[in-house]
Amino acid sequence: MKLYYIPGACSLSPHIVLNELGLEANLVKVNYKTHKTEDGRDFREISPFGYVPLLELDDGTALREGPAIVQYLADLKPESGLAPMNGTIERYRLQEWLSFLTSEIHKGFIPLLYPVLAGKYVEAVKPKLERRFSWIDEQLAGRDYLMGDRFTVADAYLYALAGWGQAPWLASVYRADIHFDGLGNLEAWYVRMRERPSVRKALDTERLK
Ligand SMILES: N[C@@H](CCC(=O)N[C@@H](CS)C(=O)NCC(=O)O)C(=O)O
């Protein structure tokens, strides 16, 4: 398997999941600005919109879209519990989280990452994103992870996105002005996540420390 990634991007989520599962994959870095892979290919010929993550299976099949990729990986080792069994209400709950994260948080962040969009648009979008983080904070009350006591692929996804407002490694131009001050459950969750060996290893590999 090959995972195409941009350091610190949403592809950090399947990277963490690979580590959690102890699965071997070739990590192929993509340059954010030029869309060239580190082995000199044009990534837009592999991914129609030039975005990561993209998982290439051993038979050449390309799987795109973060929420699909992390579920595929988790299902390679169902005993890991990183995704509840298909057909159960818990699995739909996981999909609910992944859909929420992809549409409400992931895409909600984008305007805040581009200084060129600063102004009225960002002023309108930012409170919405803050309201969503505050709701996540409420959901984490009395829980270690989004789905309860167990880490799931939804945590890996949220961790990758949350970094855009928190991580010291982001160039300030790409750091969104979103903070977890006063959101104690979310702050504690972020620290708990950072301490997981799978997360530390992914941050190390992507040179994000
Ligand atoms: N719908 C895609 C969106 C992926 C996405 O937004 N990737 C960003 C990084 S977080 C990217 O590769 N951007 C580079 C580009 O669009 O050129 C998914 O959820 O997997």
The ligand as a Gaussian input file, in Angstrom:
#p B3LYP/6-31G(d) Opt

LIG

0 1
 N      -12.501000      15.772000       0.335000
 C      -11.104000      15.482000       0.619000
 C      -10.420000      16.788000       0.920000
 C       -8.943000      16.609000       1.124000
 C       -8.209000      17.935000       1.292000
 O       -8.823000      18.998000       1.500000
 N       -6.859000      17.837000       1.252000
 C       -6.015000      19.003000       1.362000
 C       -5.110000      18.906000       2.583000
 S       -6.034000      18.857000       4.095000
 C       -5.067000      19.073000       0.162000
 O       -4.497000      18.084000      -0.233000
 N       -4.911000      20.253000      -0.416000
 C       -3.994000      20.461000      -1.500000
 C       -4.704000      20.910000      -2.733000
 O       -5.948000      20.957000      -2.747000
 O       -4.021000      21.221000      -3.679000
 C      -11.004000      14.502000       1.784000
 O      -11.792000      14.648000       2.733000
 O      -10.166000      13.585000       1.755000

